[in-house]
Amino acid sequence: MFIIWWIIVGLIAGFITGKLMKGSGFGTLGDIVVGILGAIVGGFIMRLAGFSGQGGLLYTILVAVVGAILLTLLLRLVTGNRSRNL
C-alpha cells in the first residue's frame, strides 16, 4: 500500500511540476518518476532546513513539487533544455 501512496504523490507532483515549468514534460511515466524522486529530494532539503519530516497530504505534495521543480531544473541544465522521455 505504501508504494501506491508514493506513486500517487509522484503522479500529482509530476503533473503539477509539468504545469508550472515551461516546456514539455517527460511523459506520464517520466513525470511520475520525477515526482517520486522530487519527493525524496524535497524531503531531504526540508529536513536539512529543520522542518518536520512528517505532515499531511498537502505538505507531502508541496514538498514533492518543490523537489521535483529543483530536479527538473537540474535535469534541464544537464541535458541542455532538451525534452527526453524517461
BELURBEL-V573095 format. One record per run of one state. SS is the DSSP state (A for helix, B for strand, O for the rest). FROM is the first residue (numbers start at 0). LEN is the number of residues. Records with the same first field share a line. If there is no record, write none. Layout:
SS=FROM-LEN  FROM-LEN
This chain:
O=0-1  20-6  48-8  79-7
A=1-19  26-22  56-23
